[in-house]
Amino acid sequence: MSQHTDISTLSGSEKAPIFMLVIGYVQAAKLLKVMDHDEIRAISQHMAHLGTVSSSVVEALVNEFTMTIDSASSLIGTYGSTERLLSKVLDPERAQQIMEEIRGPSGRTMWDKLGNVNEGVLANYLKNEYPQTVAVVLSKIRSVHAARVLALFPESFAMEVVMRMLRMQSVQKDILDHVEKTLRTEFMSNYARSNRRDAHELMADIFNNFDRNTEFRFMAALEERNRESADRIKQLMFTFEDLSRLDSGGVQLLLRRVAKEQLTVALRGASETLKELFLTNMSERAGKMMQEDINAMGPVRLRDVDEAQAAIVAAAKALAEANEIVIAGSDGADELVY
């Protein structure tokens, strides 16, 4: 999870869930009652991914809302705190629906969401459905994703689906609504529950946001108490050096998403292998200028390097979540980092 330490970097949609956590469930409930479904979902989405908010940001935000508090402390917005808040102000079914939408794949419509589900997971579910139902689903998602799903079906079943897609006319709205409702209640709810992160994944995210000294200190202490958990967290952690598993296309896309100054600081503390990977994926002129900037930089505080590298890792994770880049697994197999 991210750590917010500067209010100037927060958007209005990020400030709203912080403010609601500050004022507490009772007062937040009054605000939620006058919001529509999309507004509640948007705030819940940001709250669930909020992470740690420093006390200075809390104070600045409260002052911004022309309120005063006796003392400010750090807040952590998590799935749990979001779910507890929603359960106090919404009926259980609606609260569960919103949480499942947050936990499930991204997308405004059901078909958008299905397009972000791994093809193997989707194919495994659809192969137990009627071919006509599968034909409807594949006709509604992106062709490239439908092709990958279709290729994973047994050949006889795949051909049944193909024939129905060829003969299919416009689908009646009530049939489409029924298919969509079934997917939401049966597939998406199970998908969301099965994809909740375990404690080791959560802790790996927390360790990723430590500075190096804190990470080494905590990891050493954990290794003494529970070597097995420490080893698993190490495997789940994603570091700046892990970006070496990006292909050229992924590096180039990432380069377009990060600030040049930030990358210069990050590469100042990177291995020669990773530095070379980034520089060779720039134009010859840009790579030469970047190398000159790195050489001319001189000593850089380790904390600044850590912060720059963490920001670039966060950008890479966001691209991976959006299926815009793929990071090869350590065993050589192509897989997303999650």
C-alpha positions, -999 to +999 in steps of 0.1 A: +000+000+000+011+036-006+020+061+020+007+097+017+029+124+032+021+155+011-014+169+008-005+187-024-001+154-042-037+143-033-066+147-057-101+156-044-112+120-048-084+109-026-090+136+000-127+126+004-121+091+019-094+104+042-118+130+055-145+104+060-122+083+081-112+113+101-148+123+111-157+087+120-184+062+110-214+081+125-207+114+107-196+096+076-228+077+075-248+109+072-227+119+042-231+086+025-268+086+029-271+116+005-248+101-021-258+080-051-244+045-059-216+057-082-204+083-056-203+057-029-185+032-051-159+058-061-152+068-025-151+032-015-126+024-042-102+051-031-107+043+005-099+006+000-066+015-017-057+045+005-029+029+025-012+049+052-019+086+056+007+106+077-005+128+106+007+159+088-016+152+059-045+146+083-039+180+100-035+198+066-067+182+053-087+190+084-075+226+083-085+227+046-120+218+056-118+246+082-121+222+111-099+217+141-089+186+159-071+181+192-046+156+178-040+139+145-028+104+140-020+082+111-049+065+093-050+033+073-076+028+047-081-009+040-107-032+026-117-040+062-122-004+073-141+003+041-164-027+046-171-018+082-181+017+072-204+005+044-220-021+066-231+006+091-249+028+065-261+004+037-281-027+036-259-059+036-266-068+000-257-033-014-226-031+008-215-066-004-220-056-040-199-025-037-171-044-019-172-072-046-169-045-073-138-031-055-122-065-050-131-078-084-114-068-117-117-032-128-143-019-153-176+001-152-197-026-169-198-064-164-183-069-198-155-045-190-148-065-158-148-098-177-123-084-201-099-079-172-103-115-159-074-138-167-084-159-197-077-192-179-100-183-150-127-172-173-124-203-196-125-226-166-158-211-155-175-208-189-167-244-200-194-256-176-220-233-191-243-238-221-226-231-254-253-205-262-245-186-229-208-187-237-215-174-272-233-144-257-205-137-233-177-140-259-196-117-283-197-090-256-160-089-246-130-077-267-122-100-296-085-105-286-097-117-251-125-139-265-099-156-288-077-164-259-106-179-239-119-198-269-085-214-275-085-229-240-118-248-244-119-285-255-121-285-293-156-299-295-170-274-270-152-246-287-167-255-321-202-256-305-196-220-292-183-209-326-213-223-345-237-205-321-218-173-325-221-175-363-259-181-361-265-156-334-287-126-342-291-096-319-296-108-283-328-099-266-324-075-237-340-097-211-317-126-221-287-103-219-298-090-185-302-126-172-267-136-184-253-104-168-271-110-135-259-146-134-223-136-140-225-110-113-241-132-086-223-165-095-190-157-111-179-122-099-189-128-062-169-160-061-140-144-081-138-115-056-138-138-026-112-161-041-090-132-050-088-116-016-051-112-006-038-133+022-018-118+051+016-125+035+006-106+003-005-077+024+027-077+045+048-079+013+031-047+001+039-031+035+075-042+033+078-028-002+070+006+012+096+005+040+129+023+034+158-001+031+171+002+066+136-004+081+130-033+057+163-050+066+156-045+104+120-059+102+130-088+079+159-098+102+136-097+132+109-118+114+135-143+102+144-150+139+107-155+148+093-172+117+117-181+089+089-196+068+068-164+068+099-143+061+108-164+031+073-162+017+072-124+021+105-122+003+091-141-026+060-119-028+079-086-025+083-067-058+114-044-059+129-020-083+154-046-095+125-069-104+118-045-133+146-063-151+120-089-160+102-064-182+104-068-219+114-039-241+078-029-248+071-028-211+101-007-204+093+018-231+057+021-218+069+026-183+094+053-195+064+073-208+047+072-174+075+084-151+092+117-147+127+120-161+140+136-129+125+107-109+141+081-131+175+097-130+175+095-092+162+059-092+188+047-117+216+064-096+211+036-071+203+008-095+224-021-107+244-017-139+222-044-155+189-026-148+204+008-157+215-006-191+180-020-196+164+015-193+191+033-212+190+010-242+152+014-245+156+052-249+166+069-281+204+071-284+203+109-277+180+105-247+200+076-233+232+096-236+217+126-218+203+104-190+237+088-185+254+122-183+228+134-158+234+103-136+272+108-138+269+145-129+245+140-100+271+131-074+262+116-040+224+111-035+206+104-002+196+068+000+161+079+011+157+099-021+167+069-042+143+047-023+114+071-028+121+075-066+124+037-071+092+031-050+073+055-072+085+038-104+076+004-090+041+017-081+037+029-117+048-005-130+023-022-107-005+001-119+003-008-156+004-045-147-030-043-129-044-027-161-029-055-182-008-030-201+025-046-193+035-082-184+063-089-160+079-123-166+079-146-135+112-155-119+108-191-133+107-177-168+070-180-173+050-150-183+027-139-155+015-107-139+032-097-106+000-104-086 
